Amino acid sequence: MSPILDRHMKEYFTPKRIVEFLWTCEQEGINAHQFSRPEEMSGVFRELRERGSKMKFICLHAGGPQRTPVDKVVKDTQPIAIVHHGGVTDRLFREGKSREVHDFVKRVHDAGVLAGVSAHNPDCIKQIADEGWPVDLFMACFYYLTRTPEELDKMPPVVTVEVGYSFFASDPMAMTKVIRQVDQPCLGFKILAAGRMCSRKQKVEAAFKFAFEHLKPSDGVIVGMYPRYQNQVGQNAKYTRMFTAL
């Protein structure tokens, strides 16, 4: 959203608060958490497990030699799955280097956990499914935030909102159409446009309703939460139960 809000949230989410946050999530019925910094989260997960938590963890990993090796991630955090980072996926596919993502999936399977691929561009997910990659799950962004300047020039001039990224109102429909066409479970993310649809409870509820009406029964959502000022954990759990029961 902005450098100031980024700093505000990072200062709030100390390791101790993350432990309490995830513990609260589990009490509300949320049973999985997606993380992206294994070197910072391993201690958090260890404390949760010592408390008796059964929370499942999914690691988002950008690949590449500069990142924590997959084997070490598995050893230190014991995730159920490791998923290739969406922004990196989009870039590598655009550059004709999709093989690097395919090799990453193999490395994750060799490490003994489920392997997934995240993407903002629905065409990446469609290509992987069409080519029959041995992917266990997808993470699918409701908004195609990695468009090139040339792609943006071809889009209509109306966007939901633009603050650093362009959020086109037509994107969620395009991504969920692909989600429904693939066999693998999909986890939709940025269903709230990275916080830009949170000004009123009615907008949050409508976003959850749209998501679950347009996902498969085997799918789910990933939602970022900042519970400093309101009970977002309880609200989001309520909306999920409400719209998956229909």
N, C-alpha and C positions, 0 to 999 in steps of 0.2 A: 504493500500500500504506500509506504513512505519510509525513509530512513529513520524518522523520529518514532513512528509506530513500531518499526522493526526493533529498535533499541528498547523501547518500552516493554515489549513482549519478552525479549531476551533477558532483560533484567528481572522480570517477574518469574520466568520459568527457571528457577534454580533447580539443581538436582533433587533437593528435598521436596519442592513443590511439584515436580514432575512425578515423583513417587506417589504423593498424595492424590494428584490429579488422576493418574492411571488406576489407583486403588478405588477412587470414587467412580470412575468409568465402569470398572468391573462390578461394583455393587449395583449399578444401574442396568446391568445386563450386556454391556459392551464387552466383547470377548477378544478383540484383536486391536493391535496398534501398529501403525506403519511409521518406521523411523528411518533416518538417513545418516546418522553419525554414530557408528558403532563404538568408536573410541570414547565417546562421551556417555553413551547409554548403557554400556555393559554393567557399570556399578548400580545404576538405577534398576536394571532388570534383576540383578543379583539380590538387591534388597527386597524387591517385590516378591521374588520366589521364596525368600526366607520368611516372609510374612504368610506364605501359603497361597499366593496368587497363582491362578491358572491361565493368566492372560497369554494369548498367542502374539508373536511378533513377526512382522514382515519388514525386511530390510530393502530400502531403495538404494541402489548402488550404481554409480556412474561408470563402472568398469575402468580400464586403463591402469597402467603400472603405478601411478601416483596415488591410487586409492588403496584402502586396506584390502589385502588379499582375501578372496572369497573364503578360503579355508580358515583364515583367522577370524573372519566375521562369524562363521558357524561355530567355531570353538568358543569365542568370547560372549556371544549373545544368544546362541541356540534358537535361531529363527525357524519358523516353519517354511519360509520361502524367502528368496532373494529375487528382486525385480530390477531389470535394467532401467535406468533413469530415462524419463520421457523426453526431456529436452535433448539429451545426448542421442537417444534413438532417432528422433526426428532429423537431427543434423547428419548422423551417419548414413541414414537412408537417402537423404538429399545428396550427399557426396558420393553415392554409389558404394558405400562401405557397409552394407547390411550384414555382410559375412562376419564382421566383428561382433555384432549383436548375437548372431547365431552361435558363434564360438563361446560367447559369454554364457548363453543358456546351457551349453554342454558343460562348462566349468562348474556351474551351479549344481547341475545334476550329479556330476562326479563328486561334489562335496556332500551329497546325500540329502539335499533338501529340494523342495519344489522350486521350479524356475519360472519366472514371469518376465513380461516385457511391458513397459509403460510407454505411452505415446500421447501427444497432443494432436497429432495428425491422424485422422481415422484411416487414411490410406495405408499407413504403416501397419496397422492392425489387420486390415483386410488383406494386404500382401502376405503377411506371416501366415494367416489362416489359409489363404489360397495355396500357398506353397507347402502347407502341412508340417510346419515346424513343430517339434515336440515341446511346445510351451504349455505349462500347466494352468496359467492364468494370465489375464491382462489387467493392467491399470489404464484406465481411459479417461483423459481429461475432457470435461464437458465443453471446454473452450480451446480452440486451436490458437494457442498463444505464441507459437514459434513460426508464424508466417514470415516470409521474407518481405522486404519492401516492395518487391515486384508483385508478390501475391496480394499484399495489402492494397496496392493501386487498383487491382481488378475487383475489389470488393465494393459493395454498395456503400454510400457515404453514411449510413446509419449504423451506429454501434450502441451497445447497451451503455457502456461508459468506457472512457479511456484514461487511465492513469498509469503511464509506463507501458501498459499492454492494451491491446484492443480486444474487447469482449463483444463479439458479434452475437446478436440475439438468435441467429439461425444455427449457431454452432452446436448447441446441445441436441437438437433434433438430428443433425447430421451424424454426430458421434453415436447416439443411442441407436440409430438405424443399423450401424455396423455392429454394435454390441449385440444386438438381437440376432445377427446373422452368424456369429461365431459360436462354436460349441463350448469353448472354455468359459469358466466363471470369469466375470469381469468386475472390477472395483472401480466405480465411477468416482472421480475426484474433481474438486473445484465446482461442485454443484451449486455453491453459493457465490460463484464468481469471485473467489478469493476474498470474501468478506464484503463485497460490494452490494450484496443483496440482503444485508442484515439490518437495514435501518428500521424495519418493523417486523413483528412476529408473524404477521400475515404473509410477508414476502418469504420468510424462512420456511414457513409451513408449505407455501405454494411450491417452493423449490424442491422440498422433499417429496411432495405429492407428484410432481412432474418426474422426478428421478425414478421412483418406484413404479410409476405407471408405464415407463418406457424401458425398464430393465427386465432381464429374464428372472425367473424365480430363483435361479442359482447365483444371482449377482448380489452385490452390496455396494455401499458407498464409503468413501473416506472423507471425513469432515474435520477440518481444523477447528479447534475450540480455544477460546480465551475466557475462562470463567471468572475473571476478576470482578466483574460488575453484575453478572446475572448467571443463573443456573443453566448454562448452555448444555451441559452434560445431560441433565434431566430432560430438557426440552427436546434435544435431538433424539434421545432414546425414545421419548414419547412419540415423536413424529414417525420414527422408524417402525415402532410397533403398530401405530395407527394405520400406516399405508401398506405395510406388508401383510396385514390381516385382511385386507379387502379381497 
